[in-house]
Amino acid sequence: MIRQCYQMLAGLLLATVLAISPVLAATPEQSLERFFNKVSTYQASFKQVVLDDSGQAVQQASGRLWIQRPGLFRWDYESPYAQQIVADGKKLWVYDIGLQQVTVRASEEALQGTPAMLLSGKGGVLKRFKIEPQPSHKGLDWLALLPRTGDSGYRRIRLGFRQGRLDTMELIDNFDQLTRITLLDVAENRRIRKSVFHFTPPDNVDIVGDVR
């Protein structure tokens, strides 16, 4: 279950970082570069679906997310179950509200080798991924990110842009599981309250890890 949380987190961080405001006639490469140079905070709602090898949905989730670079982020899953994932710059907190359990790890340790480690920071995408243009399909301009090392957790990441803005994202992990993510109600460079990235474990919950 914890492994799935980190995979979902990595996928969501990647989707968040790459989703951008429309840029007239921008190529996918320009859209990617724009985000790293111009965007410091990001807020959106998300919808996520996991597909099996026949294209059937086997898992769906939705909620809200916030990012402030470098290193601060929060995901609130609202459906199908309530869960909070918060990185405060030092620790990564995963709070499963239904189970009344909090898991805490050092952020760097928890995210090592994932797209989240790279994309929640300040650029450097070329150090971790090889970028390849893809053929346009169904009105989308596609871009692929291929990990340069084997520790990313993902074999291939495909991004579909429409008029300079990310419309569809597909992540294929090392088990050939495909996750498709859609971002909605996007807001860039809008002030986010500091309290959004602060997490205090509620009373009477089980805590796994070191909270010091």
Secondary structure as UniProt FT lines:
FT   HELIX           2..18
FT   TURN            24..25
FT   HELIX           28..38
FT   STRAND          41..51
FT   TURN            53..54
FT   STRAND          57..68
FT   TURN            69..71
FT   STRAND          72..79
FT   STRAND          83..88
FT   STRAND          91..96
FT   TURN            97..100
FT   STRAND          101..106
FT   HELIX           107..111
FT   TURN            112..113
FT   HELIX           115..119
FT   HELIX           125..128
FT   STRAND          129..137
FT   TURN            138..139
FT   STRAND          140..147
FT   TURN            150..151
FT   STRAND          154..162
FT   TURN            163..164
FT   STRAND          165..173
FT   TURN            174..175
FT   STRAND          178..188
FT   HELIX           194..197
FT   TURN            203..204
FT   STRAND          206..208
//
